[in-house]
């Protein structure tokens, strides 16, 4: 949702007239935030459809948004595309079950489509990490994964191009489907068929993480947005992370907590008495039903009094307020090298002291090394915990337990802004329209 929201104000200057097809916000099982819609450009039509009620969630398999909204989105999409005013459909949602509408609309109306891979549609992560419990449990995940593996190749065979937040996702697609040839974004030629029985499908791909837009923070600062997670004026030092938790972040969290313990044991832990670390919105479960994944790790290191985990998600505007109110920001990364934190740009634009702990192959490492804005600890999962935690100690030990404030280079960061990414997206869509 955020990619579309952020680039919409800048598409018109790129010669793109956009319209949005979406589900009514009250029928999505996440906290509502009217602040988001209030920033949309008024000249862009937004068509909201009524999906089946959230009460259908009581019936197994029918509670997911994709199942509840498919009929309504198909009906409204048919009506819009029948007008003949559209050149391209862009699916920018992680509700991948809705992407099946792409081949259908292309067949009916001759309008090609492009897919946005904000996450993998099909993932091998839990197969490669059998000890990690997948979301929803193993049985539910196995069924969903089986269905995804059947749907994804059918949709990709008709897709005109993909955008991806991570360079790893197009590579995974090319490995999974031998008939798929990922093309550089400047190439439009389809390679010759390499098999007499199966044609190669050339697919242009653009790697483009979620953009950042300082206007979001301007609106929060100038408005009346507040947060109730912590009191920034209570005399304590508040370090904040807003985002999901999970077992794949356990290594990064243990490295951080181990470093704090080392500083305490070395007589440099006086700052811990006033420190409170807030981990907010760590679960995708319904409010009040989330399972804590951060506090149990903190307990291993005796940091229960320092770490506060709030599993419930909060509205995006309150997230930005939390970032601005924090004394420092922390971002634990996944042990999956393909993981690119979509929240990275808002963290950098908040201009607070920042510490990120990420897999060395993550694009986040390259971004911070290039543009600054924070301290980065890169790790490889095969490294020992002591080795990685020492890197954190080296950073915090120099500043008496404080995360250093590193200025963001605006010139280096400019390619990642919403305005520049709107331009890049517009050029890519035009390229996809020439791809046969």
C-alpha positions in Angstrom: 0.0 0.0 0.0 2.8 2.5 0.9 4.5 2.3 -2.5 1.4 3.4 -4.3 0.5 6.0 -1.6 4.0 7.6 -1.8 4.5 7.8 -5.5 0.9 8.9 -6.4 1.6 12.7 -5.9 4.5 12.6 -8.3 3.1 10.4 -11.2 1.2 13.3 -13.0 4.5 15.1 -13.6 5.7 12.0 -15.3 2.8 11.9 -17.7 1.0 9.1 -15.9 -2.7 9.4 -15.1 -3.4 6.9 -12.3 -6.5 5.5 -10.7 -6.5 3.3 -7.6 -8.7 0.2 -7.0 -8.8 -0.8 -3.4 -10.9 -2.4 -0.6 -12.8 -0.3 1.8 -10.5 0.3 4.7 -12.9 -0.9 7.4 -12.9 -4.3 5.8 -9.2 -4.8 6.2 -8.1 -6.5 9.5 -5.5 -3.8 10.5 -5.7 -0.6 12.5 -7.4 2.2 10.6 -5.5 5.4 10.0 -7.5 8.1 8.2 -4.3 10.2 8.2 -3.0 8.1 5.4 -5.9 8.8 3.0 -5.9 12.5 3.9 -2.5 12.9 2.2 -3.6 11.4 -1.2 -3.7 13.8 -4.1 -7.3 14.9 -4.7 -7.1 14.6 -8.5 -6.4 10.8 -8.4 -9.7 8.8 -8.4 -9.7 6.1 -5.7 -12.3 3.3 -6.3 -13.1 1.5 -3.0 -15.1 -1.8 -3.2 -17.0 -3.6 -0.5 -15.5 -7.0 0.2 -17.2 -9.7 2.2 -17.5 -8.9 5.9 -14.7 -9.7 8.4 -17.3 -12.0 10.0 -16.3 -14.5 7.2 -13.0 -14.8 9.0 -14.7 -17.4 11.3 -14.9 -19.8 8.3 -11.5 -21.5 7.5 -10.1 -20.3 4.2 -12.6 -17.4 3.7 -11.3 -14.9 6.2 -8.2 -13.9 4.2 -8.6 -10.6 2.4 -7.9 -12.1 -1.0 -10.7 -14.5 -0.7 -13.2 -11.9 0.7 -12.3 -9.2 -1.9 -11.7 -11.1 -5.1 -15.3 -11.0 -6.4 -15.8 -7.3 -5.7 -12.4 -6.3 -7.1 -13.0 -8.4 -10.3 -16.4 -6.8 -10.8 -15.2 -3.2 -10.4 -12.0 -3.9 -12.4 -14.1 -5.2 -15.2 -16.2 -2.0 -15.3 -13.1 0.2 -15.3 -11.2 -1.7 -17.9 -14.2 -1.9 -20.2 -14.0 1.9 -20.6 -10.9 1.4 -22.6 -9.1 4.2 -20.8 -6.3 2.2 -19.3 -2.9 1.0 -20.7 -1.6 -1.0 -17.8 -2.6 -2.6 -14.5 -0.1 -2.5 -11.6 -0.6 -5.0 -8.8 1.2 -3.5 -5.8 -0.1 -5.7 -2.9 1.1 -8.6 -0.9 -2.3 -10.2 -1.2 -1.0 -12.3 -4.0 -4.2 -14.2 -4.5 -5.5 -11.1 -6.2 -2.8 -11.2 -8.8 -4.7 -13.9 -10.6 -6.9 -11.2 -12.0 -4.0 -10.0 -14.2 -4.2 -12.8 -16.8 -8.0 -12.6 -16.7 -8.2 -8.9 -17.4 -5.4 -9.1 -20.0 -7.4 -11.8 -21.8 -10.7 -9.9 -21.6 -9.6 -6.4 -22.3 -6.1 -6.6 -23.8 -4.6 -4.6 -21.0 -1.2 -6.0 -19.8 -0.2 -6.1 -16.1 2.9 -5.7 -14.0 3.4 -7.3 -10.6 5.1 -5.8 -7.5 7.0 -8.3 -5.3 7.1 -6.6 -1.9 7.5 -10.1 -0.4 8.0 -13.4 -2.1 4.7 -15.0 -3.3 6.4 -18.5 -2.8 9.0 -18.8 -0.2 11.5 -21.6 0.6 12.5 -20.0 3.9 10.6 -22.4 6.2 11.7 -25.4 4.2 15.3 -24.3 4.6 14.7 -23.5 8.3 12.5 -26.4 9.5 12.9 -25.4 13.2 11.2 -22.1 12.5 7.4 -22.2 12.9 5.7 -20.5 9.9 2.9 -17.9 10.5 -0.4 -19.5 11.1 1.1 -22.9 11.9 2.6 -25.6 9.7 -0.6 -27.1 8.3 -2.2 -23.7 7.3 1.1 -22.5 5.8 1.6 -25.8 3.9 -1.8 -25.5 2.3 -1.3 -21.8 1.4 2.2 -22.5 0.1 0.8 -25.4 -2.1 -1.8 -23.1 -3.6 0.8 -20.3 -4.2 3.1 -22.7 -6.0 0.3 -23.6 -8.4 -0.8 -20.0 -9.0 2.4 -18.1 -9.3 3.8 -19.7 -12.5 0.4 -19.4 -14.2 0.3 -15.6 -13.5 4.0 -15.1 -14.4 3.6 -16.6 -17.8 1.3 -13.7 -18.8 3.0 -10.9 -16.7 4.6 -8.0 -18.7 7.1 -7.1 -16.0 7.9 -7.2 -12.2 9.1 -4.7 -9.7 10.8 -6.0 -6.5 12.0 -4.6 -3.2 14.9 -7.0 -3.2 17.3 -8.2 -5.9 17.0 -11.7 -4.5 13.3 -12.1 -5.5 13.8 -12.0 -9.3 16.8 -14.3 -8.9 14.6 -16.8 -6.9 12.0 -16.7 -9.7 14.6 -17.4 -12.4 15.9 -20.4 -10.3 12.4 -21.7 -9.6 11.1 -21.5 -13.2 13.7 -22.6 -15.8 11.4 -21.2 -18.6 11.6 -17.7 -17.1 14.3 -15.3 -18.2 14.7 -12.2 -16.1 15.7 -9.2 -18.3 17.6 -6.1 -17.3 15.3 -3.1 -17.1 16.8 -1.6 -20.2 16.3 -4.7 -22.3 13.1 -5.4 -24.2 14.2 -8.3 -26.4 13.0 -11.8 -25.7 15.8 -14.3 -25.8 15.5 -17.1 -28.3 13.8 -20.3 -27.2 16.2 -22.7 -25.7 13.9 -25.7 -25.7 11.8 -27.2 -28.4 9.0 -28.0 -26.0 9.0 -25.0 -23.7 9.4 -21.3 -24.8 11.4 -18.9 -22.7 9.4 -16.0 -21.2 11.4 -12.8 -21.0 10.4 -10.7 -18.0 11.8 -7.2 -17.4 12.5 -6.6 -13.7 13.1 -3.4 -11.7 14.6 -3.7 -8.2 13.1 -0.7 -6.4 12.6 -0.7 -2.6 9.8 1.3 -1.0 10.6 5.0 -1.4 10.9 7.6 1.4 9.1 10.9 1.5 10.0 13.6 4.1 6.5 15.1 3.5 5.1 12.3 5.8 7.2 13.6 8.7 6.3 17.2 7.9 2.6 16.4 8.2 3.2 14.6 11.5 5.2 17.5 12.9 2.7 20.1 11.8 -0.4 18.1 12.8 -1.9 16.7 16.0 -0.6 13.2 15.7 0.3 11.6 19.1 1.3 8.2 20.4 0.6 6.5 23.8 3.3 3.8 23.7 5.8 5.8 25.8 6.3 9.3 27.3 9.2 11.0 25.7 9.3 13.5 28.6 9.6 11.0 31.5 13.3 11.3 31.9 14.1 7.9 30.5 16.0 7.1 27.3 13.7 5.4 24.8 15.0 3.3 22.0 12.3 2.3 19.5 11.7 -0.4 16.9 8.4 -0.6 15.1 7.9 -3.6 12.9 7.4 -7.4 12.9 9.3 -9.8 15.1 9.9 -13.4 14.5 12.4 -16.3 14.8 14.4 -15.1 11.8 15.4 -12.0 13.7 16.5 -13.9 16.7 20.2 -13.8 15.8 20.3 -10.0 15.4 18.3 -9.5 18.7 20.7 -11.8 20.6 23.7 -9.9 19.2 22.2 -6.7 20.5 21.2 -8.0 23.9 24.5 -9.8 24.4 26.4 -6.6 23.6 24.4 -4.7 26.3 25.2 -7.5 28.8 28.9 -7.2 27.9 28.9 -3.5 28.6 27.1 -4.1 31.9 29.7 -6.7 32.9 32.5 -4.4 31.9 31.2 -1.6 34.2 29.8 0.5 31.3 26.2 -0.4 31.8 25.1 2.5 33.9 22.9 3.8 31.1 20.8 0.6 31.3 19.1 1.9 34.4 17.4 4.7 32.4 17.1 2.8 29.1 13.7 1.4 27.8 13.7 -0.5 24.5 10.3 -0.6 22.9 9.5 -3.2 20.2 6.1 -2.2 18.7 3.8 -4.1 16.4 5.8 -7.3 16.4 2.9 -9.6 15.5 0.5 -9.9 12.6 -2.1 -11.5 14.8 -5.3 -9.7 15.8 -5.1 -7.2 18.5 -4.5 -8.8 21.9 -3.6 -12.2 20.4 0.0 -11.7 19.3 2.7 -14.0 20.6 5.8 -12.2 22.0 9.1 -13.1 20.2 11.4 -10.3 21.6 10.9 -10.3 25.3 11.7 -14.1 25.7 15.1 -13.4 24.0 15.7 -10.4 26.3 14.9 -12.7 29.3 17.8 -14.9 28.3 20.1 -12.0 29.0 18.4 -10.7 32.1 17.1 -7.6 30.4 13.4 -8.0 31.3 13.3 -4.6 33.0 14.8 -2.9 29.9 12.8 -4.4 27.0 9.0 -3.7 26.4 7.3 -5.6 23.6 4.0 -4.4 22.3 2.7 -7.0 19.9 -0.3 -5.0 18.6 0.2 -3.0 15.5 -0.3 0.7 15.6 -1.5 3.2 12.8 1.2 4.4 10.5 1.0 8.0 11.6 1.6 6.9 15.2 4.5 4.9 14.0 6.1 8.1 12.6 5.4 9.9 15.8 7.1 7.1 17.8 10.2 7.4 15.6 10.3 11.2 16.1 9.8 10.9 19.9 12.5 8.3 20.3 15.9 9.0 21.7 17.3 6.4 19.3 16.1 3.8 16.8 17.1 0.2 16.4 16.4 -2.2 13.5 17.0 -5.9 13.9 17.4 -7.7 10.5 16.4 -11.1 9.4 18.9 -14.0 8.9 17.4 -14.3 5.4 19.7 -12.4 3.0 16.8 -11.5 0.7 15.1 -9.5 3.5 14.9 -5.8 2.8 13.2 -3.8 5.6 10.5 -1.7 3.9 10.6 0.5 7.0 14.2 1.5 6.4 13.6 4.8 4.6 11.2 6.3 7.3 13.8 5.3 9.9 16.5 7.2 8.0 14.3 10.2 7.4 13.3 10.5 11.1 16.9 11.8 11.6 17.4 10.1 14.9 20.4 8.1 16.1 20.1 4.7 14.4 21.6 1.2 14.9 20.8 -1.5 12.3 21.9 -5.1 12.5 21.5 -6.9 9.2 22.6 -9.8 7.1 25.7 -8.7 5.1 23.9 -9.5 1.8 20.9 -7.3 2.6 20.5 -4.1 0.5 20.1 -2.2 3.8 23.9 -2.6 4.4 24.8 -1.0 1.1 22.3 1.8 1.5 23.6 2.9 4.9 27.2 2.6 3.9 26.4 4.8 0.9 24.0 7.4 2.4 24.8 7.3 6.1 22.0 8.1 8.5 22.9 5.4 11.0 25.4 2.8 12.2 25.3 -0.6 10.5 26.4 -4.0 12.0 26.6 -6.6 9.2 26.6 -10.3 10.0 26.6 -13.7 8.4 24.6 -16.4 10.2 27.5 -18.7 10.4 29.5 -16.2 12.4 29.6 -16.7 16.2 27.3 -14.6 18.4 30.3 -13.3 20.2 31.9 -12.0 17.0 28.8 -10.0 16.0 27.9 -8.8 19.4 31.5 -7.4 19.7 30.8 -5.2 16.7 27.8 -3.7 18.6 30.0 -3.3 21.7 32.5 -1.4 19.6 29.9 1.1 18.5 28.1 1.6 21.9 31.3 1.4 24.0 32.7 4.5 22.3 29.7 6.6 23.2 29.0 5.4 26.8 26.1 3.3 25.6 24.6 5.9 23.4 23.8 5.2 19.7 25.7 7.7 17.7 23.9 10.2 15.5 25.1 10.0 11.9 23.8 12.6 9.4 22.0 11.3 6.3 23.6 12.4 3.0 20.6 14.0 1.1 22.4 13.7 -2.3 23.2 10.0 -1.8 19.6 9.4 -0.6 17.9 11.3 -3.4 17.5 8.3 -5.7 15.4 6.6 -2.9 12.9 9.5 -2.6 9.3 9.1 -3.8 9.7 11.7 -6.5 12.7 10.0 -8.1 11.1 6.6 -7.8 7.9 7.8 -9.4 10.1 8.8 -12.4 11.8 5.4 -12.4 8.5 3.5 -12.2 6.9 5.5 -15.0 9.8 4.8 -17.3 9.7 1.1 -16.4 6.0 0.8 -17.1 6.5 2.4 -20.5 9.2 -0.2 -21.2 6.9 -3.0 -20.2 4.3 -1.7 -22.6 6.7 -2.3 -25.5 7.5 -5.8 -24.3 5.6 -8.4 -26.3 
